[in-house]
């Protein structure tokens, strides 16, 4: 574990609390040790990419939700009473949302979840670009209720000093990313990196 990874882990622990971070790590380990690749998305991925903020659940992207769901239930996780595609960690009582790799949760979504490929990776977040695309897509679909997703992108831009041109963001979200980047640059004295010439 290098210094940056240690700092990220400490931020995750402090921002989410030990139960959330531990549930995320243990669930990812169970999946990986049973040959199910998974990626961390949502609030924990935001934290692992440099913006420590509270989250109350764990979002894991898997290629086969039914297989992952069945495995976790066989390992003592409970079925969530509130969400069909979720389980509850047996010790930490944290909800683990299983998200479909290569697909979207809603027909209106423009950005599918990435497909996890590395079955050995534990607590590997989606890439920064994937995370930004997913967050902006979620915000676009429900601007009145998903403001945190836009705020997450703003903080990721500021905290990571992201450039205006960030290759890898889903094409459907590039214009919105540029709008947000331009608004931050216009309003803050601590500006993101200027465009590369």
Residue pairs with C-beta under 8 A, 6 or more apart in sequence:
1 9
8 47
8 48
8 50
9 21
11 47
11 52
12 21
12 44
12 47
12 48
12 52
13 21
14 52
15 47
15 52
15 53
15 54
15 55
16 43
16 44
16 47
16 54
16 55
17 54
19 92
19 93
19 94
20 44
20 55
20 56
20 57
20 58
20 92
20 94
21 44
22 92
23 58
23 89
23 91
23 92
23 94
23 96
24 40
24 44
24 58
24 60
24 94
24 96
24 123
25 122
25 123
26 89
26 92
27 58
27 60
27 72
27 77
27 89
27 96
28 38
28 40
28 60
28 121
28 122
28 123
28 124
29 122
30 71
30 72
30 75
31 37
31 38
31 60
31 62
31 68
31 71
31 72
32 38
32 119
32 120
32 121
32 122
34 71
35 119
36 62
36 63
36 64
36 67
36 68
36 71
36 119
37 62
37 63
37 101
37 116
37 117
37 118
37 119
37 121
38 60
38 61
38 62
38 68
38 116
38 121
38 124
39 45
39 60
39 61
39 101
39 113
39 114
39 116
39 121
39 124
39 125
39 126
40 48
40 58
40 59
40 60
40 61
40 123
40 124
40 125
40 126
41 59
41 60
41 61
41 99
41 113
41 125
41 126
41 131
41 134
42 55
42 57
42 58
42 59
42 97
43 53
43 54
43 55
43 56
43 57
43 59
43 152
44 55
44 58
44 59
44 125
45 59
45 125
45 126
45 131
46 53
46 55
46 131
46 135
46 152
46 155
46 156
47 53
47 55
48 123
48 125
49 125
49 128
49 131
49 156
49 160
50 156
50 159
50 160
51 152
51 155
51 156
51 159
53 152
53 155
56 94
56 95
57 86
57 94
57 95
57 96
57 97
58 89
58 94
58 95
58 96
58 97
59 97
59 99
60 68
60 96
60 97
60 98
60 99
61 99
61 100
61 101
61 113
61 114
61 115
61 116
61 126
62 68
62 98
62 99
62 100
62 101
62 116
63 101
63 102
63 115
63 116
65 85
65 98
65 99
65 100
68 98
69 85
69 87
69 98
72 87
72 96
73 79
73 87
76 90
77 87
77 88
77 89
77 90
77 96
78 87
78 88
78 90
79 86
79 87
79 88
80 86
80 87
80 88
80 95
82 95
83 95
83 97
85 97
85 98
85 99
85 100
86 95
86 96
86 97
86 98
87 95
87 96
87 98
88 94
88 95
88 96
89 95
89 96
99 105
99 113
100 113
101 113
101 114
101 115
101 116
102 112
102 113
102 114
102 115
103 112
103 113
104 110
104 111
104 112
104 113
104 137
106 141
108 141
109 137
109 141
110 137
110 140
110 170
110 172
110 173
111 133
111 134
111 136
111 137
111 170
111 172
111 173
113 126
113 134
114 126
114 127
114 130
116 124
118 124
125 131
126 134
127 168
128 156
128 160
128 162
128 166
128 168
129 166
129 167
129 168
129 169
129 170
130 168
130 170
131 156
132 153
132 156
132 166
132 169
132 173
132 177
133 169
133 170
133 172
133 173
135 149
135 150
135 152
135 153
136 149
136 150
136 153
136 173
136 176
136 177
137 170
137 172
137 173
138 146
138 149
139 146
139 147
139 149
139 150
139 153
139 176
140 173
140 176
143 150
150 180
153 177
153 180
154 180
154 184
156 162
157 180
157 181
157 184
157 192
158 184
158 188
158 190
158 192
161 192
161 193
162 181
162 192
162 193
163 192
163 193
163 194
163 195
163 196
164 178
164 181
164 182
164 185
164 192
164 193
164 194
164 195
165 195
165 196
166 177
169 177
181 192
184 191
184 192
185 191
185 192
